[in-house]
Amino acid sequence: MRKIFITIIMLFLIPTWVFALEHNSKYVYFYNLNREDEIYEVKSHERIAIASMTKIMTAYVALNNINDLDAKVKLTSKDFKGLREANASTAGFREGEVVTYRDLLYGLLLPSGADAALALSNNIAGSEQAFVNLMNEQVKEMGLKDTHFVNTTGLDVKGHYSSAYDVYLILRNALENEQFKEIFTTKKYTTSNSRLTFRSTLYSASIKYDLDTNFILGSKSGYTYDAGLCLASISEHDGEIYILVTAGANYKDKKSYHITDSVAIYRYFFDNYEYKKLLNKGDIIVSLKDEYDNERVYYAKEDVVEYVEKNSEINKTYNSKNELTKDLEVGDLLGVYEIYADNELVYSQNIYLDQEINNYSLELIIFFGSILIIFIIVKLIKSKRKGKR
């Protein structure tokens, strides 16, 4: 389906009941998983810093290499090296503490703990660099064209980049892992030793800013100077699952623009757009007559369901390209059937000549006329034979 590009219009130029889509995020990718449908995008293939959205891949690779989530891990100084100097966000684990892999994964995704990222890397692969190599192997397996990892935390460093579209692909793949999905959609978790309780950044922000985020099932936030505010999330609306990735929102006024942007984008489309069935497979879409006045009927090749603005005016037209004359050959383009929603093209189907153009009426007259003549001749011959007898 076509991409929907939304023009941001000044409110005083439009009626008060129309709400324009505005967001602070510079990069956006919005997708409906159920219908395999791209809804909206803004510079989604540009290579950018993605901050802690990196940890989605960190968690995915970790889960692919952990046999027992409840196995014990003792944290060492190696798991905290350089984090304070980098001003990295941490989950609150301590050196010498014994936790489970499950604890580390929740600490990685909910409070975005860089300490959890290093602990997973060191205990699974022996070092962060070895673990990053596993992450980049996954990049190749997923066919990501605009992603390369240098660390497991998402801290800004040259050569560490992705795109809003690639983050969507990473999250989509990760969500196929049920354990990842369970962690990703959890709002609150207490570690196995009962010392720490983690809350997702989305859950905390929704309370702080009094936002209705119940339709957002799970998310992973991020922020660095290069990346700006970021959020990768999944939501459910009318029984359908959506993924939204936003990145590059400015950090100002200490507001969570990555979260308010995501809520605004979700709400804009959920409130103003809907999937509407515009055509059924097999419906007659155009009936044409050739130069001999023979009727030719053409049918819809597929069901047509499009994401259109609610209460939009739907118009269906046929634009002729060629008259149906005997000079045309089978396969020639006759015209284009088009469907518009509020004057915007949402679907088109080319109509091709599917059989030769002949004067069927004349041929039928000649055919049946010939049969009649033969019949009369046979009758006359039989009559003459009877007369001779």
Secondary structure, DSSP 4 states (H G I P E B T S, - for coil): ----PPPP--GGGS-TT------S-SEEEEEETTTTEEEEEESTTS-B--GGGHHHHHHHHHHHT-S-TT-EEE--GGGTTTTTTTT-------TT-EEEHHHHHHHHHSS--HHHHHHHHHHHHSSHHHHHHHHHHHHHHHT-SS-B-S-SS----TT-BB-HHHHHHHHHHHTTSHHHHHHHT-SEEE-TTSS-EEE-HHHHHHHHTT---TTEEEEEEEEETTTEEEEEEEEEETTEEEEEEEEEE---TT--HHHHHHHHHHHHHHHHEEEEEEE-TT-EEEEEE-TT--EEEEE-SS-EEEEEETTPPEEEEEEE-S---TT--TT-EEEEEEEEETTEEEEEEEEE--S----HHHHHHHHHHHHHHHHHHHHHHHHHHHHH-
